[in-house]
Amino acid sequence: MRVVSLNAWGGRLIEDLVAWLDVVQPDILCLQEVVQTPDSPSAWLEYRDDGQSLPQRANVLRDVARALPDHKASFCPAARGNLWLGDREVPTLWGLATFVHPNLTLLGQAQGFVHGAFTPDGFGPHPRSRTGHVVRVWHPDQGTLTVGHMHGLRDPAGKMDTPVRSVQVRKFADMVQGVSQPGDPVVVCGDFNVLPASETFRVLARIAPYNLVTSRGFEGTRTSHYPKPEKWADYMLVNGPLKDAAFDVVRDPEVSDHCALLLDTV
């Protein structure tokens, strides 16, 4: 089975992203920073925060679903806030999504908040609400697989360990353990927004002790679209059955300011 994790960057490179997905054809796609605005008056909107103004694709969920038309999409919104079209406010849902190939049988799943709760009246101040999603699937030739992902908290002060990040990862680990069964190969992934020495990985080690990004010698997970010097954000961890699986931090093509993480379980 092929598992891909990616922060979609609000769909800023959506054409490159959907073209790449058409080639790669993941069995399970874990996507963070997913925007859904079904009634948007425009295909593109604008995100405004802390003096920044960033273009956002109005319906990343629909765009990716069109690229993977047979996959089952699960959208896990964290908040509903406003994007902008000129002076017009456009209410928009924001969160993460999981796409599962129809050849996989869904045996169990969990969706929940690893920080905060759903905020329907604005994105709110940082650290904002965050969700996680876990699926357990079965393939007739390859057996079971449990995959969980989350989008870790953003803290304007940096990616250091904090009490709220400690609570976040424990909630996420409990969510994964609540879905997985003994003997399952397990994948945990996402944009964790922490550094490689973080407590996050000590907590997750009880379910997925092998950090494929750091142990395979990759030097960061950000693309040329990210100008800051600190290049760590995205991780994929696995347990024993997958510790030698084929894995890559995809640098070409660039489909976001984050690199996609790609794992082939066999």
C-alpha positions in Angstrom: 0.0 0.0 0.0 1.2 3.5 -0.8 0.8 6.1 1.9 1.4 9.8 1.2 1.3 12.7 3.8 1.4 16.3 2.8 0.6 19.8 4.0 -1.3 21.2 1.0 -0.4 24.8 1.8 -3.9 25.9 1.3 -3.7 24.7 -2.3 -1.4 27.4 -3.5 0.2 25.0 -6.0 -3.0 23.1 -6.7 -2.3 22.4 -10.4 1.0 20.8 -9.6 -0.4 18.9 -6.7 -3.3 17.3 -8.6 -1.0 16.4 -11.5 1.4 14.7 -9.1 -1.4 12.8 -7.4 -2.6 11.5 -10.7 0.8 10.0 -11.3 1.5 8.8 -7.7 -2.0 7.4 -7.0 -1.7 6.9 -3.3 -3.8 4.2 -1.6 -4.1 6.5 1.5 -3.5 10.3 1.3 -3.2 12.2 4.5 -3.6 15.9 3.7 -3.2 18.8 6.0 -4.2 22.5 5.5 -7.3 21.6 3.5 -9.8 24.4 2.6 -13.4 23.8 1.9 -15.7 26.7 0.7 -18.4 25.0 -1.3 -20.3 28.2 -2.2 -17.2 30.3 -2.9 -17.8 33.1 -5.4 -14.2 32.6 -6.7 -11.8 29.7 -7.2 -9.2 31.7 -5.3 -9.6 33.6 -2.0 -7.2 35.4 0.3 -6.0 34.5 3.9 -5.2 37.5 6.1 -3.5 37.1 9.4 -0.8 38.9 11.4 -0.2 41.4 8.5 0.2 38.6 6.0 -1.9 38.1 2.9 -1.7 34.7 1.3 -3.7 33.2 -1.7 -5.8 30.2 -0.9 -7.5 27.8 -3.2 -11.2 28.0 -2.2 -12.0 24.3 -2.3 -8.9 22.1 -2.0 -11.1 19.2 -0.8 -13.0 19.2 -4.1 -9.9 19.7 -6.2 -8.2 16.7 -4.7 -11.3 14.6 -4.8 -11.5 15.3 -8.5 -7.9 14.1 -8.9 -8.7 10.9 -7.0 -12.4 10.4 -8.0 -12.8 6.8 -6.7 -11.2 7.5 -3.3 -13.4 8.0 -0.2 -12.7 11.4 1.3 -13.1 12.2 5.0 -12.9 15.9 5.9 -12.0 16.8 9.5 -12.6 20.5 10.0 -10.9 22.3 12.9 -12.4 25.7 12.4 -14.7 27.9 10.3 -13.3 31.4 9.7 -13.2 34.0 7.0 -11.2 34.2 3.9 -11.5 37.3 1.7 -12.4 38.2 -1.9 -11.4 41.8 -2.0 -13.5 43.5 0.8 -15.9 40.6 1.0 -15.7 38.0 3.8 -16.2 34.4 2.7 -16.8 31.9 5.5 -14.5 28.9 5.0 -13.9 25.5 6.7 -10.3 24.6 7.4 -8.8 21.3 8.6 -7.4 18.0 7.3 -8.6 15.2 5.1 -7.9 11.6 4.4 -8.5 9.9 1.1 -8.8 6.1 1.0 -8.6 4.0 -2.2 -11.8 1.9 -2.9 -9.8 -1.3 -2.9 -9.3 -0.9 0.8 -11.9 -2.0 3.3 -12.3 0.4 6.2 -12.3 -1.5 9.5 -12.2 1.4 12.0 -11.5 5.0 12.3 -11.3 7.9 14.8 -11.6 11.6 14.4 -11.2 14.1 17.1 -9.5 17.2 18.4 -5.9 17.0 19.7 -6.1 20.6 20.7 -9.1 22.9 21.4 -12.5 22.4 19.9 -14.4 23.3 16.7 -14.6 27.1 16.4 -17.5 28.1 14.0 -17.1 31.8 14.4 -13.5 32.5 13.4 -10.1 30.8 13.3 -9.1 32.5 16.5 -5.7 33.3 18.0 -2.8 30.9 18.0 -2.5 28.2 19.1 -5.6 27.3 17.1 -7.7 24.2 17.3 -6.2 21.1 15.7 -7.7 17.7 14.7 -6.4 14.2 14.1 -7.7 11.3 12.0 -6.9 7.6 12.1 -8.1 4.8 9.8 -7.6 1.1 10.0 -7.9 -0.6 6.6 -7.7 -4.1 5.2 -6.4 -5.2 1.8 -7.0 -8.8 0.5 -3.4 -9.4 -0.4 -1.6 -7.1 2.2 -3.7 -7.4 5.3 -4.3 -4.6 7.8 -2.8 -1.2 8.2 -3.4 1.6 10.6 -2.6 5.1 9.5 -3.0 8.3 11.6 -2.2 11.9 10.9 -2.5 15.3 12.6 -1.5 18.9 11.9 0.4 20.0 14.9 0.0 23.4 16.6 1.6 26.5 15.2 3.2 28.7 17.8 4.5 32.1 16.6 7.2 31.8 19.2 8.7 28.7 17.5 8.7 24.9 17.4 9.9 24.2 20.9 8.2 21.8 23.3 5.3 23.4 25.2 2.7 22.1 27.7 0.0 22.3 25.0 2.1 20.4 22.5 2.7 17.7 25.1 -1.1 17.3 25.6 -1.6 17.3 21.9 0.7 14.4 21.1 -0.7 12.3 24.0 -4.2 12.8 22.6 -3.1 11.8 19.2 -1.2 8.7 20.4 -4.3 7.6 22.4 -6.4 8.1 19.2 -4.1 5.9 17.2 -4.0 3.2 19.9 -7.8 3.3 20.1 -8.1 2.2 16.5 -5.1 -0.1 15.9 -5.0 -3.7 16.8 -2.2 -5.9 18.0 0.0 -6.9 15.1 -1.0 -4.1 12.8 1.6 -2.3 10.8 1.2 1.4 12.0 2.0 4.7 10.3 1.7 8.1 12.1 2.4 11.2 10.1 1.7 14.8 9.4 2.9 18.3 9.8 3.8 18.1 13.5 5.4 21.6 13.6 8.1 20.5 16.0 11.9 19.9 15.8 13.5 16.4 15.6 14.4 16.3 19.3 10.9 17.0 20.4 9.1 15.2 23.2 6.5 14.4 20.5 8.7 11.5 19.2 9.3 10.0 22.7 5.5 9.8 23.2 4.8 8.4 19.8 7.6 5.8 20.2 5.3 3.5 22.1 3.3 3.0 18.9 5.7 3.9 16.1 9.3 4.1 17.2 11.0 4.5 13.8 11.2 8.1 12.5 11.8 7.6 8.8 12.6 11.3 8.1 15.4 11.6 10.6 16.7 8.0 10.6 17.0 7.9 6.8 19.2 11.0 6.7 16.8 13.5 5.2 17.7 17.1 6.0 14.4 18.8 6.5 11.0 18.6 4.8 10.5 22.1 3.3 10.7 23.1 -0.3 12.3 26.1 -2.0 8.9 27.9 -1.5 9.7 28.1 2.2 12.3 30.9 2.8 13.0 30.5 6.5 16.1 28.7 7.6 14.4 26.1 9.8 13.3 23.2 7.5 11.8 20.7 9.9 8.0 20.3 10.1 6.7 17.0 8.6 7.4 13.5 9.8 6.4 9.9 9.2 6.9 7.3 11.9 6.3 3.5 11.7 6.4 0.4 13.9 8.5 -2.7 13.4 6.7 -4.3 10.4 7.4 -1.2 8.3 10.8 -0.1 9.6 12.6 -1.2 6.3 9.8 -0.1 4.0 10.6 2.1 1.0 10.3 5.8 1.9 11.1 9.1 0.4 10.9 12.8 1.2 9.7 14.0 -2.3 11.6 17.1 -3.4 10.7 17.0 -7.1 8.1 18.0 -8.1 7.4 20.7 -5.5 3.7 20.7 -4.9 3.6 22.8 -1.7 6.0 24.7 0.6 6.2 21.3 2.4 7.7 18.1 0.8 5.4 15.2 0.4 6.3 12.1 2.4 5.8 8.8 0.5 5.8 5.3 1.9 5.4 2.0 0.1 4.5 -0.7 2.6 5.6 -3.5 0.3 
